[in-house]
Amino acid sequence: MNFNDIFEYRDGQLYWKNCRYKAYNGKKAGHIHKTGYWRVKLNKENYQAHRIIFAMHHGFMPEFIDHIDGNRSNNKIENLRQATKQQNNWNRAIQKNNSSGIKGIAWREDCKKWIASCRVNYKVVYLGLFNEIEEAKKVLSEFRSKNHGNFAKN
């Protein structure tokens, strides 16, 4: 399917260009889903807008597309990049159940220290126990930068 025949891309948004309902032409396509992604219904099938936008610009649709800034509704082409599943996970936001406020750092009540850990090649790497959270944060940030490259999210 050639999405360029159906949509026009403008500043991170899709607009109908050739819709069978002529009244829609020129109007913004889709809506924000409860997951935070822009979704578009086309031929009775739902598509995530960022996937359509990536395909329109690059001519293919990879298995995983990463939002560089982590904002699921920011579909500007310069914010989208092809990624592996692992790279996409590296750039994930902090989980809601995180108690330290820093991804990869948790408080160990049994030894009264901060523990830092990070995933590489789908394995958890423990980086140590620390008295100060800032020390754990520094070690974790250096490890991520070295092992996650452009996908490091500190």
N, C-alpha and C positions, 0 to 999 in steps of 0.2 A: 504494500500500500504506500503510495506516495503522499505523505502528509503535507508536503508543500503545495499540492493541488487543493487541499481542503482548508488549510489554516494559513494565516499570516502571523508571523512572530514579530512582536514589538515589545522591547524593553522587559523581557521576562514573562510576557503574557501571550496567550494564543487568542486569535480573533478568527471568527468564521469567515472564510473567503468564498467557499463554494458549498454551502449547506443546502440540502434538499428543501428545507424550510427557508425560503428566500428572505423572510423577515429577520432571520438571525444573522445574515451576512453583514459583516462589519462590527458585530457585537462580540464582546468578550466570551470566550468559550469556557465552559466548566464551572466548577465551584470548589471551595475548600472542603475537603472531607474531614471527619472528626479526627483522623490520624494526622492532620496538618498538611497533607499533600493536596495540591490542585488536581482534580480529576475531571476528565472529559468523557462523555458518553458518545460513542461513535458506532453506528451500525449495531446497536443493542449490546455493545461491549464497553466496559469501563477501562480507561487508560489513565495512567498517571501522566500529567502534563509534562513533567520534566523528562520523561522518556521520549515523548513525541518531539519535544524541543531538541533534545540531543540528536535524535535520528534526523530531524530536518537539517541540522547543521553539519553532521558528520557522515550521513548516508548509511548508518547502521545503528542497531540498538543493542548495546552490550547487556550482559546478564545483570551487572550492577552499575549504578550511577551514584556517585557521591555528591552531596551538596557540600561544597568546601567550607562554607560558613556554618554548617549545621542547621540552617533554617530551611525546613522542608517546603516552605512556600516561596522561597527566593529562587525562581527558575530562570534567572538571567544566565545566558549561555556561559559567560565567564565564571559562573559559580558552579558549573556542572563539570564533572570529570569522570571518565571511565575508571572503575576500580574493581578489585577482586572482592570477594566476600570479606576476607580478612581485613583488607584496607578500609572497607566501608565500616567495619566494626571498630577499627582503631579511631575513627573520626566520630564515634558516637558521643552523644551528650552524657553528662553525669546521670546515673540512675537515681530514681526518686527515693530509694531506700538508703542512699549514701548518707552516713552520719558525720563524716569529716568535712564535707563540702568540697573535697578534692578527689577526682577520679583516680582510683588505684591506691588510696590510702585509707586505712581503717585503724581504729583504736583497739589494742589488745588488752582487755581488762585483766587477764591472768598475770601479765608481766608489766602492766602499766606503761606500755610503749606503743608508738605508732609503727605499723607495719606497712611497707610499700611493696606492691606487686604489679606486674604488667604481663600481658599476653604477647607471645611471639611464637609464630608457627603453631598456633592453636594450643600452646602449652603455657601454663602460668609460671612466670619466673619471679621468685621472691627476691627482693632487693635488700632486705634487711629490716632490723628493728631499730627505731630511733627514739631518742628522748624528746627531741623537738620536731614538731610537724614541719617546720621550714626546712630542716635538714632532709627529711623524707621527701619533701616536695622537690628539692633541688636534685637529689639523686634520681628520682623518678623522671623528672623533666629531661635530664641528660640522657637517660636510658631510652626514653621515647624518641627523642630527636635522633639518636644514633640508629635505632632499630625500626622506627616507623617513618622516618624521612618526612616528606611533605604531608603525610597523613597523621602525623603526631598531633594529638589534641591534649594540651596540658591545661 
